């Protein structure tokens, strides 16, 4: 526990606060001692001026002034004789001399302050403030303001006690708040540590809970987002193993079965060509599957370099249609082709874009029934080429739409007649368009069919034709 973040933070906050309070109290005490004790009554000098004015106006008048019952003022002549006392008829000092060795400074025109008992004149110490008594620019005496030192000391004792109580309260509050803060921080970091450890051990469902505000809240959201992405990747990995193992095993089983049958003589020699063709198709299927996986992996790791050329998008579409002409006729489907009026030049990687069109057209054929219609439309929007490939098939269920771009996600179980493929076609399409800086959208309705729309960059950003 010595080296824990909790204890270190607690000690740093507590120690720094305590040191700060000690410094503040020391400064305050110094100021209180040097100024309050000796200077606290300095402002009363203005009131002494009023006393002096009364004295000069009528020396026989009595002007009473005290702060405490023990406090008093005196007026002395040049021989240090007391000629006026604020106690009036109760005074025992009038006519006597006060013994103080520093009073001569007052007669030289200075103002003095000191703590003195004036010999044995007073039974307790007095705080004396003495100023010269002036008449026509000449010193004619002295005015003394005597305050009870014990009363001032009692006041200072009360202040020190109050400060001590304040210090105790501040220390308790500081330690309490510091303890609470560091405890929260410690629990938060422990939550982060435990969650990170669980994620590192493969539990990607772990989340940081209960932290919402400030930088720690942002950190928890980022950590949770990372865990969600890792969980998705783990699901992808599991899907990959499940789908690939199943889809590879199926053609391999077919290939092995036919080869074994031909080797055993189960299949007559005159029928072997038919089965060799099936074996060849299955090997082509395996090759395409492997190529799709490698291509998607390279694209996601940004290891694919595009070979951008300027080409007419109409030409790409016609080239792809030539490949699927027999498939469309065999399935007795209708085709509506709305090409752009004249060449529409785009700056793209022709092979990749041809693959995008081929995958979308293959999906449309695969998921449609005989008599359905495929519509291909080429146009422009916002200085981009826009290509739409639509079919009148059964459409994609609404709940499936958010997931169709995920790797290995299949919707064949609800939409397609052909169960081949491992669910990479749309993922590859999205990655190809992403590398071109373009996007693709899908619009589907069970009663109207499905339409995929994507854009491509026009050559120099303008239409040519």
QUIKA-V712449 format. One record per residue. RES is the residue in one letter. SS is DSSP state (@ for helix, = for strand, . for the rest). NEAR is the number of other C-alpha atoms within 10 Angstrom. Layout:
res=<RES RES>
ss=<SS SS>
near=<NEAR NEAR>
This chain:
res=<X X X X X X X X X X X X X X X X X X X X X X X X X X X X X X X X X X X X X X X X X X X X X X X X X X X X X X X X X X X X X X X X X X X X X X X X X X X X X X X X X X X X X X X X X X X X X X X X X X X X X X X X X X X X X X X X X X X X X X X X X X X X X X X X X X X X X X X X X X X X X X X X X X X X X X X X X X X X X X X X X X X X X X X X X X X X X X X X X X X X X X X X X X X X X X X X X X X X X X X X X X X X X X X X X X X X X X X X X X X X X X X X X X X X X X X X X X X X X X X X X X X X X X X X X X X X X X X X X X X X X X X X X X X X X X X X X X X X X X X X X X X X X X X X X X X X X X X X X X X X X X X X X X X X X X X X X X X X X X X X X X X X X X X X X X X X X X X X X X X X X X X X X X X X X X X X X X X X X X X X X X X X X X X X X X X X X X X X X X X X X X X X X X X X X X X X X X X X X X X X X X X X X X X X X X X X X X X X X X X X X X X X X X X X X X X X X X X X X X X X X X X X X X X X X X X X X X X X X X X X X X X X X>
ss=<. . . . @ @ @ @ @ @ @ @ @ @ @ @ @ @ @ @ @ @ @ @ @ @ @ @ @ @ @ @ @ @ @ @ @ @ @ . . @ @ @ @ @ @ @ @ @ @ @ @ @ @ @ @ . . . . . . . . . . . . . . = = = = = . . . . = = = = = . . @ @ @ . . . . . . = . . . . . . @ @ @ @ . . . . = = = = = . . . . . . . . . = = = = = = = = = = . . = = = = = = = = = = = @ @ @ @ @ @ @ @ @ @ @ @ @ @ @ @ @ @ @ @ @ @ @ @ @ @ @ @ @ @ @ @ @ @ @ @ @ @ @ @ @ @ @ @ @ @ @ @ @ @ @ @ . . . . . . . . . . . . . @ @ @ @ @ @ @ @ @ @ @ @ @ @ @ @ @ @ @ @ @ @ @ @ @ @ @ @ @ @ @ @ @ @ @ @ @ @ @ @ @ @ @ @ @ @ @ @ @ @ @ . . . . @ @ @ @ @ @ @ @ @ @ @ @ @ @ @ @ @ @ @ @ @ @ @ @ @ @ @ @ @ @ @ @ . . . . . . . = = = = = @ @ @ @ @ @ @ @ @ @ @ @ @ @ @ @ @ @ . . . = = = = = . . . . . . = = = = = @ @ @ @ @ @ @ @ @ @ @ @ @ @ @ @ @ @ . . . . . = = = = = = = = = . . = = = = = = = = . . . . . . @ @ @ @ @ @ . . . . . . . . . . . . . . . . . . . . . @ @ @ @ @ @ @ @ @ @ @ . . . . = = = = = = . . . = = = = = = = = = = @ @ @ . . . .>
near=<7 7 7 9 15 20 15 14 18 20 16 12 16 21 15 11 17 17 11 12 16 13 12 12 16 12 12 14 17 12 12 17 15 12 13 15 19 19 16 14 17 15 9 13 16 10 12 18 14 11 21 19 12 15 16 11 10 10 12 11 12 16 16 12 17 14 12 11 11 14 18 20 22 21 24 23 18 15 13 19 19 22 17 23 22 19 21 14 9 9 11 11 17 18 14 13 16 18 15 12 8 12 20 15 14 20 23 11 16 12 16 17 17 13 16 16 17 17 11 10 12 10 9 12 18 23 24 23 22 26 25 25 22 15 10 6 7 12 17 15 22 26 25 26 24 22 24 20 21 14 15 18 13 12 13 17 12 12 14 16 12 12 15 13 12 13 16 12 12 15 17 13 13 18 19 14 15 20 19 13 15 20 17 13 16 17 13 19 15 12 18 20 13 15 23 20 13 15 19 11 9 13 15 21 13 18 22 21 14 10 16 13 10 9 10 15 16 13 16 23 17 13 19 20 13 15 22 16 13 17 18 14 13 14 12 16 14 13 16 18 13 13 18 19 11 13 17 17 13 14 19 16 12 15 20 13 13 19 17 13 15 17 10 10 11 10 15 11 9 7 10 16 11 10 17 15 11 16 20 13 14 19 16 13 17 19 11 13 20 13 12 18 17 11 17 21 15 14 16 14 9 11 10 14 10 14 11 13 13 15 18 21 26 20 15 17 21 13 14 18 18 10 11 15 11 11 15 21 12 10 15 14 16 15 16 13 14 14 18 18 10 11 15 24 24 25 19 23 18 19 12 17 19 18 17 22 22 21 18 19 23 16 16 26 24 20 23 23 17 14 12 19 20 23 17 20 17 20 15 17 10 9 15 20 23 20 25 20 21 24 26 23 26 20 21 23 13 11 8 13 13 8 12 19 19 17 20 24 20 23 17 16 9 13 18 21 13 13 13 12 17 21 22 20 27 20 17 25 23 20 22 24 19 14 16 19 11 15 16 16 11 15 15 20 15 14 11 14 20 21 21 18 17 20 23 24 19 23 20 12 14 16 16 13 10>
